[in-house]
Amino acid sequence: MKILQIISGRNINGALTYCKFLSEHLIANGHSITVLCRKDGWIERQDIPGVEFFHSEMDRSSGEIGRVADWITQQKFDLLHSHMSRAHAFGVLLKLKTKVPVIATAHNRSFQLHWTFNDYVIANSEATRRYQRRINRVANHRMETVHCFTDLQRFTEVTDRCKRRIERQLRRSPDEFLIGVVGEVVQRKGHIYLFKALAEIAKAIPNFKLVLLGRYNREESYVKRLRRIVMRDQLLGRVKWLGLRPNVQDFMATFDLTVVPSVEEPLGLVAMESLAAGTPVVASNTGGLPEIVQHQENGLIVPSKRPAAIANAIIELANDPMRRIRMGQTGKTFVFENFSPQLLSQKIESIYEKVVGQTPTHRRNAA
């Protein structure tokens, strides 16, 4: 099958990494993959073997829609698959112009008018599927949940040597309790609620260290607010801002605990990755997180926006190392059994086949 993946993000995020991994698996299964993306974006710099790229800013002018539509017709694609809001809207317009069927993966939960114009919608979690049905009015027979996946292989390659290297980088003392938070420092990720819990955590776990991985901007008001909390509570030496790191799997395997305090999280790939590394998770009860973090089994689910609940859960697990080990082992098994890229990419393929099979032959071969 000849498939065009359409994605509009420039900077690394969950949708972009998913599009990359999905493309790799589809190529391995014999499909032809082209990615329509904006110039100089993250995904094009990944050098994905077998993938071709075509550029568009995806603005909705008739000239740009016509240019890309003519190219799609010439290339004779069987299917369009869009990711992220700008790409979703552009994909629907291309469908109307070319008659090539379009599938959209819902990576977030927001009200948008284009959803019902897709031939099929893939929700990245059951929480997202319910939102799409209730708010965007997508019919059940044109929608399915297929959890997004990540590259699990890299978590099997973390060695004790990798972890010792991270500990040296962090200057970790022998009795230090490492708490990790991974993701861009923005409001929806809920860092503020964890930071408000730090003073209480410090009373019970004076040897803790909080490590933040992910893009952040020192000049943003939200980041400045977080830093003021650290200064106010005299925790300057206890919080490490490391920014983006390519070896996030090594850090996750080294953490004693990962916290996902998000206010909004359609799925929660960070929670999935932490469990793949064998590290238990404390996560907010929002979006798809409860579909990954099984309360009392591989982590703890706490109410969203509740600093006291976050503090209590962290302290509870910090005081029970054997329980953390059991949770980590349980979580690793759960993720590798239920979020296998091979299994989930096969589900995507079956949706492709269904949608293309329902498209009249005269439309598919119109070019």
Stockholm file with secondary structure:
# STOCKHOLM 1.0

chainA/1-367         MKILQIISGRNINGALTYCKFLSEHLIANGHSITVLCRKDGWIERQDIPGVEFFHSEMDRSSGEIGRVADWITQQKFDLLHSHMSRAHAFGVLLKLKTKVPVIATAHNRSFQLHWTFNDYVIANSEATRRYQRRINRVANHRMETVHCFTDLQRFTEVTDRCKRRIERQLRRSPDEFLIGVVGEVVQRKGHIYLFKALAEIAKAIPNFKLVLLGRYNREESYVKRLRRIVMRDQLLGRVKWLGLRPNVQDFMATFDLTVVPSVEEPLGLVAMESLAAGTPVVASNTGGLPEIVQHQENGLIVPSKRPAAIANAIIELANDPMRRIRMGQTGKTFVFENFSPQLLSQKIESIYEKVVGQTPTHRRNAA
#=GR chainA/1-367 SS CEEEEEECCCSCCHHHHHHHHHHHHHHHTTCEEEEEECTTCTGGGGCCTTCEEEECCCCCCHHHHHHHHHHHHHHTCSEEEEESHHHHHHHHHHHHHHCCCEEEEECSCCCCTTGGGSSEEEESSHHHHHHHHHTSCCCGGGEEECCCCCCCHHHHTCCHHHHHHHHHHTTCCTTCEEEEEESCCCGGGTHHHHHHHHHHHHHHCTTEEEEEESCCCTTSHHHHHHHHHHHHTTCGGGEEEEECCTTHHHHHHHCSEEEECCSCCSSCHHHHHHHHTTCCEEEESCTTHHHHSCBTTTEEEECTTCHHHHHHHHHHHHTCHHHHHHHHHHHHHHHHHHSCHHHHHHHHHHHHHHHHHHSCHHHHTCC
#=GC SS_cons         CEEEEEECCCSCCHHHHHHHHHHHHHHHTTCEEEEEECTTCTGGGGCCTTCEEEECCCCCCHHHHHHHHHHHHHHTCSEEEEESHHHHHHHHHHHHHHCCCEEEEECSCCCCTTGGGSSEEEESSHHHHHHHHHTSCCCGGGEEECCCCCCCHHHHTCCHHHHHHHHHHTTCCTTCEEEEEESCCCGGGTHHHHHHHHHHHHHHCTTEEEEEESCCCTTSHHHHHHHHHHHHTTCGGGEEEEECCTTHHHHHHHCSEEEECCSCCSSCHHHHHHHHTTCCEEEESCTTHHHHSCBTTTEEEECTTCHHHHHHHHHHHHTCHHHHHHHHHHHHHHHHHHSCHHHHHHHHHHHHHHHHHHSCHHHHTCC
//
